[in-house]
Amino acid sequence: MPVDLTAPLPSELFAVPGVRIGSTMAGVRKVGRRDLSVWLLDEGSAVGGVFTQNRYCAAPVQLCREHVALGSVRAFLINTGNANAGTGADGLARARRSCGALAAKLGLLPEQVLPFSTGVIMETLPVERIEAGLDAALLAAAPDHWFEAAQAIMTTDTLPKAASRRIEIEGRSVTLTGIAKGAGMIRPNMATMLGFVATDACVAPALMQALAREAADASFNRITVDGDTSTNDSFVVVATQKAGHAPITDLDSPAGRALRAALNDLAVQLAQAIVRDGEGATKFIRVQIDGGRDEAECRLAAYAIAHSPLVKTAFFASDPNLGRILAAVGYAGIADLDQSLIEMHLGDVHVVTAGGRHPEYVEADAARVMKGSDILVRVNLNRGSATSTVWTCDFSEDYVRINADYRS
């Protein structure tokens, strides 16, 4: 079961002027599940995207990078059940064919379509099933189909992940709505498994890449379920230019700051939902590292803790074997770390002072904290003023079971 997470209500998800979404059951891998969706973007929409740094990236990621750079994206084509990764030249050809098929139906160029795939790696993309499902997906396209879109990108997720925001810019109402998927193979590196946010804000196209990258760094690049970076990670932000305010040409202007804050807040909610729905997760864990010389070394320590199977299994068992956390900090890669300066809190319990056990620490207090479903681990390196936070979850037997059965 997801950790303190519920599915959004369709009524809570706001339509974004300039975006229509349709989905269908194409039988990409399994029958009877929504697995193909199309997004139709009005002319003039601006798109920014960040993608996996896994060098074995999937065919659709390779095409997305090419097509985003051209600057005239008008449609997305998304399938689940098949990642089209590890498929060589044939996979690229099939991804191009799928873009061409949708483009032909919309009177677009293939380069105006962004393809996205998620699912099993090293299996041939059944492009014929995708082509056969396009008419049904296009027929279903509507501005208010965000909930269906969130369902259509799920794989091992137990709940759809979606959220909306409304803000004012220069007296105009601006809408942001986004969806994401992911539960396993999660340690994003420049993006998330799949994440899409659209807004009707008016934004200079040249700013979209910076907007997407900042949002990813504030959210999806701070989560880990199992430390694995997917071949298909993609996070895309769309601005349809429909809100009616003056175009944002400076992200540090009042309008730019308002949009950035809303987008980053929305992305954080979606990213945390991925962790809360992590495969087999029973606990949501915030790892906060303070007192670093820079944010980079704080993140080294945070991810060392968050990735450790020993730490994660201890949290699952509510076992305050907290030496595992200190050991992870020690091997994080901070060469001149002074262990005698380290302080650590587990929730409200001061566990470590001056690098050793706090004299007033009682293990029963830590066990109490670890029995909760939402846990804060706070480590102070006392080397500087930098800080960073990473969100993760525990490891349970269900994580092994889910991944052992993934292809069956």
C-alpha positions in Angstrom: 0.0 0.0 0.0 1.2 3.5 -0.7 2.5 5.5 2.3 0.0 8.3 3.3 -1.0 8.8 -0.4 -4.4 8.8 -2.0 -5.4 9.1 -5.7 -6.4 12.6 -6.8 -10.0 13.3 -7.6 -10.6 14.0 -11.3 -12.4 17.2 -10.2 -9.2 18.4 -8.5 -7.3 18.4 -11.8 -7.7 21.6 -13.8 -7.8 21.6 -17.5 -5.0 23.6 -19.1 -6.1 25.8 -22.1 -4.2 24.6 -25.1 -3.9 21.0 -24.1 -6.1 18.0 -25.0 -5.4 14.5 -23.9 -6.8 11.2 -25.1 -6.0 7.6 -24.0 -7.1 4.1 -24.9 -6.4 0.4 -24.4 -4.1 -0.6 -27.2 -2.9 -3.9 -25.8 0.8 -2.9 -26.0 1.7 -5.6 -23.5 -1.5 -6.6 -21.7 -5.1 -6.4 -22.7 -7.7 -4.5 -20.7 -5.5 -1.7 -19.4 -5.2 1.9 -20.5 -1.7 2.0 -22.0 -1.6 4.5 -24.9 -2.2 8.3 -24.7 -1.8 11.2 -27.0 -1.4 14.9 -26.0 -2.4 17.6 -28.5 -0.8 21.0 -28.0 -2.0 24.2 -29.6 0.2 25.9 -32.1 2.6 28.3 -30.3 3.1 26.1 -27.3 6.7 26.0 -25.9 8.3 22.9 -24.5 11.3 22.1 -22.4 12.5 18.7 -21.3 15.2 16.9 -19.4 16.0 13.3 -19.9 17.9 10.4 -18.4 21.7 10.4 -18.2 21.8 6.6 -18.5 24.0 6.1 -21.5 21.9 3.1 -22.5 19.0 5.4 -23.0 15.8 4.2 -24.8 15.0 5.0 -28.5 12.2 7.4 -27.6 14.6 9.4 -25.3 17.0 9.7 -28.2 14.2 11.1 -30.5 12.8 13.4 -27.8 16.2 15.1 -27.4 16.3 15.7 -31.2 12.7 16.9 -31.5 12.7 19.2 -28.4 15.8 20.9 -29.8 13.9 21.8 -33.0 11.4 23.9 -31.0 8.0 23.2 -32.6 6.5 20.3 -30.6 2.8 19.9 -31.1 2.0 16.4 -29.8 3.1 13.7 -27.3 2.7 9.9 -27.9 3.1 7.8 -24.8 2.9 4.1 -24.3 3.3 1.8 -21.3 4.2 -1.9 -21.2 7.2 -1.6 -23.4 10.2 0.6 -22.9 11.7 0.3 -26.4 15.1 0.3 -24.8 18.0 -2.0 -25.6 16.4 -2.5 -29.0 19.1 -1.0 -31.3 18.4 0.4 -34.8 15.1 -1.4 -35.0 13.8 0.3 -31.9 14.7 3.7 -33.3 13.0 2.9 -36.5 9.8 1.8 -34.7 9.9 5.0 -32.5 10.2 7.1 -35.7 7.4 5.1 -37.3 5.1 5.8 -34.4 5.8 9.5 -34.5 5.1 9.5 -38.3 1.8 7.7 -37.8 0.5 10.2 -35.3 1.9 13.2 -37.3 0.1 12.0 -40.4 -3.2 11.9 -38.6 -2.7 15.5 -37.3 -1.1 17.1 -40.4 2.2 17.6 -38.6 5.8 16.7 -39.3 7.1 13.6 -37.4 9.6 15.9 -35.7 6.7 17.7 -34.0 5.8 14.6 -32.0 7.6 13.6 -28.8 7.5 9.8 -28.2 7.7 8.3 -24.6 7.7 4.7 -23.6 7.9 2.9 -20.3 7.9 -0.8 -19.4 10.0 -3.9 -20.1 13.5 -3.3 -21.5 14.9 -5.3 -24.5 11.5 -6.2 -26.1 10.4 -5.2 -29.5 8.0 -2.2 -29.6 4.6 -3.5 -31.0 4.3 -0.4 -33.2 1.4 -1.9 -35.1 -0.7 -2.0 -31.9 0.2 1.6 -31.2 -0.8 2.6 -34.8 -4.1 0.7 -34.4 -4.9 2.5 -31.2 -4.3 6.1 -32.4 -7.8 6.7 -33.7 -9.4 5.8 -30.4 -7.0 7.9 -28.4 -7.5 10.9 -30.7 -11.3 10.5 -30.5 -11.1 10.6 -26.7 -9.0 13.7 -26.6 -10.4 16.4 -24.3 -9.1 19.2 -22.1 -10.3 17.5 -18.8 -8.8 14.0 -19.3 -5.9 14.5 -16.9 -6.9 11.7 -14.5 -7.2 9.2 -17.4 -3.8 10.4 -18.6 -2.3 9.7 -15.2 -3.8 6.2 -15.3 -2.5 5.6 -18.8 1.2 6.0 -17.9 1.1 3.6 -14.8 3.2 0.4 -14.7 3.8 -1.0 -11.2 2.3 2.2 -9.7 -0.6 1.4 -7.4 -2.2 4.8 -7.7 -2.3 7.5 -10.4 -0.2 10.6 -9.6 -1.5 14.0 -10.6 -1.9 17.5 -9.1 -2.9 21.1 -10.1 -2.1 24.6 -9.0 -3.7 28.0 -9.8 -1.8 31.3 -9.4 -2.2 34.9 -10.5 0.3 36.6 -12.8 -0.3 40.2 -13.6 -4.0 39.8 -12.6 -4.5 36.8 -14.9 -5.3 33.3 -13.7 -2.6 30.8 -14.6 -3.1 27.1 -14.4 -0.5 24.3 -13.9 -1.4 20.6 -14.0 0.9 17.7 -14.0 1.1 13.9 -13.9 3.9 11.5 -13.1 4.5 7.7 -12.9 7.1 5.6 -11.2 7.4 3.2 -8.3 10.6 1.2 -9.0 13.8 1.7 -10.9 13.8 5.1 -9.4 16.9 7.2 -8.9 16.3 10.0 -11.4 19.3 11.6 -13.0 18.1 14.7 -14.7 14.5 13.7 -14.7 11.9 11.2 -13.4 10.5 7.9 -14.8 7.8 9.9 -16.7 6.6 13.3 -15.7 4.6 15.9 -17.6 3.5 19.4 -16.5 1.5 21.8 -18.6 0.7 25.5 -17.9 -1.1 28.2 -19.9 1.5 30.7 -18.7 3.1 32.9 -21.4 6.8 32.0 -21.3 9.5 32.9 -23.8 10.5 29.6 -25.5 14.1 30.1 -24.8 13.4 29.9 -21.0 11.7 26.5 -21.1 14.8 24.3 -20.7 15.9 26.3 -17.7 12.4 26.1 -16.2 12.2 22.3 -16.7 15.7 21.7 -15.3 15.2 23.8 -12.2 11.9 22.0 -11.5 13.6 18.6 -11.9 16.5 19.5 -9.7 14.1 20.7 -7.0 12.0 17.6 -7.0 12.6 14.5 -9.1 16.4 14.7 -8.8 16.0 14.4 -5.0 14.2 11.1 -4.9 15.3 7.5 -4.8 13.5 4.2 -4.3 16.2 1.7 -5.2 19.1 3.7 -6.7 18.5 2.6 -10.3 18.5 5.2 -13.0 16.0 4.2 -15.7 16.8 4.1 -19.4 13.6 6.1 -20.1 13.5 9.0 -17.6 11.8 12.0 -19.0 10.4 15.2 -17.5 8.7 17.7 -19.8 7.1 21.1 -19.2 4.7 22.7 -21.6 3.7 26.4 -21.7 0.7 27.0 -24.0 0.8 30.8 -23.9 -2.9 31.1 -23.4 -3.2 32.9 -20.0 -3.1 36.4 -21.5 -0.4 38.1 -19.4 2.7 39.7 -20.9 5.3 37.0 -21.9 7.8 36.1 -19.2 11.2 36.8 -20.5 13.1 36.8 -17.3 12.7 33.9 -14.7 13.9 36.3 -12.0 11.2 38.8 -12.7 8.2 38.8 -10.3 6.1 36.9 -12.8 9.0 34.5 -13.4 9.5 33.8 -9.7 5.8 33.2 -9.2 5.7 30.7 -12.0 8.9 29.0 -10.8 7.6 28.7 -7.3 4.3 27.1 -8.4 6.0 24.7 -10.9 8.6 23.6 -8.3 6.0 23.1 -5.7 3.9 21.0 -8.1 6.9 18.9 -9.1 7.8 18.3 -5.5 4.3 16.9 -4.8 4.6 14.6 -7.8 8.1 13.4 -6.9 7.2 12.7 -3.3 4.1 10.7 -4.6 6.5 8.5 -6.5 8.4 7.7 -3.3 5.3 7.2 -1.3 4.1 4.7 -3.9 7.6 3.0 -4.1 7.4 -0.7 -4.8 6.7 -2.4 -1.5 7.2 0.9 0.5 5.8 1.1 4.1 7.6 4.3 5.1 8.4 7.7 3.6 11.8 8.9 4.7 13.3 12.4 4.5 17.1 12.5 4.7 18.3 16.0 5.5 22.0 16.8 5.5 23.0 20.2 7.0 26.4 21.8 7.6 28.1 20.9 4.4 30.7 23.0 2.6 28.5 22.9 -0.5 25.2 21.3 -1.6 27.0 18.7 -3.7 28.7 17.0 -0.6 25.4 17.2 1.3 23.7 15.3 -1.5 26.5 12.8 -1.5 25.8 12.0 2.1 22.0 12.1 1.7 22.0 9.7 -1.2 24.5 7.3 0.5 22.0 7.0 3.4 19.0 6.8 1.1 20.5 4.2 -1.2 21.8 1.8 1.5 19.9 -1.5 1.6 21.0 -1.9 5.2 19.5 1.4 6.2 16.3 0.8 4.2 15.7 -2.7 5.6 16.3 -1.4 9.2 13.6 1.2 8.7 11.2 -1.4 7.4 11.8 -3.4 10.6 11.6 -0.3 12.8 15.0 -1.4 14.1 17.1 1.6 15.4 20.4 0.1 14.1 21.5 3.7 13.5 25.2 2.8 13.0 24.2 1.9 9.5 23.4 5.6 8.8 26.7 6.8 10.2 28.6 4.2 8.1 26.8 5.5 5.0 27.8 9.0 5.7 31.4 7.8 6.2 31.6 6.1 2.7 29.7 8.8 0.9 32.9 10.2 -0.6 33.6 13.2 1.5 37.4 12.7 1.7 38.2 15.1 4.6 35.1 14.4 6.7 35.7 14.9 10.4 33.6 12.4 12.2 34.0 14.1 15.6 31.9 17.0 14.3 28.8 15.0 13.3 25.5 15.4 15.0 22.4 13.3 14.1 18.7 13.4 14.9 16.1 10.8 14.2 12.8 12.7 14.3 12.9 14.6 17.6 15.5 12.3 19.1 19.1 13.5 19.4 21.0 10.3 18.7 24.6 11.3 18.0 26.7 14.2 19.3 30.4 15.0 18.5 30.5 11.8 16.4 29.4 9.4 19.1 26.3 8.2 21.0 24.4 11.1 22.7 24.7 10.5 26.5 20.9 10.9 26.9 20.0 8.7 23.9 17.6 5.8 24.7 17.0 3.2 22.0 13.3 3.0 22.8 12.9 6.6 21.7 14.4 5.9 18.3 12.3 2.8 17.9 9.2 5.0 18.6 10.2 7.3 15.8 10.9 4.4 13.4 7.5 2.9 13.9 6.0 6.0 12.2 5.1 6.1 8.5 6.8 9.5 7.8 10.3 9.8 9.2 13.0 12.5 9.3 16.7 11.7 9.4 18.8 14.8 10.1 22.6 14.8 10.0 24.8 17.8 10.6 28.3 17.6 9.2 29.3 20.9 10.8 31.6 21.8 7.9 29.7 24.8 6.5 26.3 26.3 5.9 25.0 24.2 2.9 22.0 21.8 3.2 20.2 19.3 1.0 17.3 17.0 1.3 16.5 13.6 -0.4 13.3 11.7 -0.2 13.3 7.9 -0.1 11.4 4.9 1.3 12.2 1.6 3.1 12.8 -1.8 1.5 10.3 -4.6 2.3 9.8 -8.2 1.1 7.2 -6.9 -1.4 9.9 -4.9 -3.3 11.7 -8.2 -4.0 8.4 -10.0 -4.9 7.2 -7.2 -7.3 10.5 -7.1 -9.2 10.8 -10.9 -9.3 7.4 -11.1 -10.9 7.7 -8.0 -13.1 7.8 -9.7 -16.5 5.3 -12.4 -15.7 
